[in-house]
Amino acid sequence: MANFFLSAAPLILFFPLIGAATIALFGPYVHRSASAFIGCLSVGLSFLLTVGVAFVILPLPLAQQAQFDHSHFVGYWAHIPPYLIISFRLLLDPLALLWMLIITGVGLLIHVYSVGYMAESKNYRTFFSYMNLFVFMMLLLVMSDNFLWLLVGWGGVGLASYLLIGFDYERPIAVLAARKALIMNVIGDVGIMIAMFLMYAHFGSVSFQNVFNNPAQIGTSALSWIGIWLLVGAVAKSAQLPLQTWLPDAMEGPTPVSALIHAATMVTAGVYLIARAHPIYDNAPLAAEIVAIVGGVTAIFAATIGCVQYDIKRVLAYSTMSQIGYMILAVGVGAYAAGAFHFMTHAFFKALLFMAAGLVIHAIGGEQDIRKMGGLASKLPFAFWTFLIGAIAISGIFPFAGFFSKDDVLDAVLTFHHPVLFVCVLVAAGLTAFYMFRLVFLTFLTGPYRGTHEVHADADRTMTVPVAILAVLSVVGGWFVLPHHDAIAAMLRGSFSDAPLPQAAEFNVGLTFGVLALALAGIAFAWAAYQWRPQIATALHRSLSGLHDLLFNAYYVDVLYDWLFQRPTYALALWLRDTFEVDAITALPAAGVRLGAALGELANRWETGYLRRYGLTFVVGAALLLFLYLFLSHGSAAGAAP
Amino acid sequence: MPQVPLNLYLELSAVLFIIGVIGFLLRRNPITMLMAIELMWNAGNLAFVAFARNYIDMSGQVFAFFVITVAAAEAAIALAIVVMVFRRRENADVDDISIMRG
């Protein structure tokens, strides 16, 4: 049985690809439910195989685990010994397995959810094809054992994300959002490419094995640059500062897409990359420091914006950004297991929140503005209770999943001495509780229903069952890490055995209760401002309108980028079109033509038709040539006898 | 028999060539111009055979025969052209046929 799972490991990767191709090729000829079935089946089979492989590999001792890391040879990308050998082997180490489990597991739930959610879409088959393509690319990203294939997956998930954000291609705003996401992501792809060039220059290889074997040999400075360029990739993919602006706009995509790609899996690829490249960051403290700062600042930056947004999905997007900031901060300070743990619980509760929000949006005809919701708890009790579980989990209330993982991250940050960043994420933890419960109150509780659409509480079982499963996981998902029993760090010890810092969480009781109190304070404030005395929110809104505008417009980063990049580029392009092209590009060949014509005119004057003038020209020319020949080849001794 | 020095042959060749050039440039009758060209050909030929004799190398002599052959062909074509022009225009002044310029 063990051998069966291990030999079938490549199928984990290829089932979703086969699914995507099958739906794309044969989808139009079969019933639409068949393509949905194929889409779910392929991811489901991948999930089952991943579970099997995990059960085979994870119980083994460390040394034996490592044997399977590069055991599946699939093919060569380049084979030019001794200069360049890039092979493609599947990586099955614990870190990859954790990501694979989440990608296929949560992916399966979201695929099933999509069966109901997308039922009215006319591009139903295309949707499942794209989703399967995404799962394939994401698996390729985490199962690759070198940076080149990782980059293929990296670009591939960017492509799938582009296709799915712009899925409603008839809405121009969705298309623009898709384009924005693609451009931002490509900046990150270029960052990883530059890091790969540096790796090849210094190590002569881009495989994990060769690069991570002894990274310190090339010196701290070169290593820091590699780390920084990798971080550029991570920042773009994970929507961290300063490349964060695409994620809120990406909410134009269908809700299952937001849940799968822009919450649970793709946006955490940056965390995976840094955790994967941890030997580089362990030996390049400066790069690791920058990673930590980016994560910590993004965590509080996004949390503050989330407090004032009105679009339910945008709040969740900013919350995702903030939570990924936690993960990036954790891996930046060297607490890789804590970052991976928070990734896991976040995948559960953020997918849950998006899907519960999707139930609401689905029920009220696509409305996403929380000012047009309210009082939905009685009409949509299932969505309310599941959303509430998600909100409690993300706020970090005991004993829900977020409590354990967030505590783990905060512990790590405190232990590894980042006082400023620690305060940042501590405040962000309070803000998280506030904005999540602001959503809960405004959407489900406050006052009567404010919208105009009728409420249709008719979600079918394909939608409710995945949400229920995720709700359960959001409750119990944190219990892997208890005091003196850190199952996540134990599971990942094979991947982080060479990390210098201890990975197992140590509980700091004071901190635990402090964070809990902060989260409760956030919830209490949300309750006071939106449920108990709504005039508090109104008064705050009025007295702090400048701050509100700043936050509502996301610190005007979009405006800044507009002025910094978009407008100069447009101005340059206009100048090139209207001035440069007319005056230089068009004028240059025209000048050439005029010059040719003038020369022709000149030569034409020579052509008199008088035979004797031709003769004279000929004689003068011959005489000149003779003179030149004698003068040049014999110099002063012109005409001397040979 | 006293050897005529090479210089004298070459000087004669140069004089013949210059006479030919001047004749070609100054006369307007095509027949006369052809004769001037013939003079230039033969100035060249004289130089060839003079060198051949001086250096005792027969290739110069051989080359002179080739020149004579080519000159004969040239004269035949040129005379044919002159006859054709004369038939059409009753006149053989080369300046009058400058109308044929490109």
Interface residues (C-beta under 8 A of the other chain):
Chain A: N604 E607 T608 G609 Y610 L611 R612 G615 L616 V619
Chain B: V21 F24 L25 L26 R28 M33 V94 D95 I97 S98 I99 M100 R101 G102
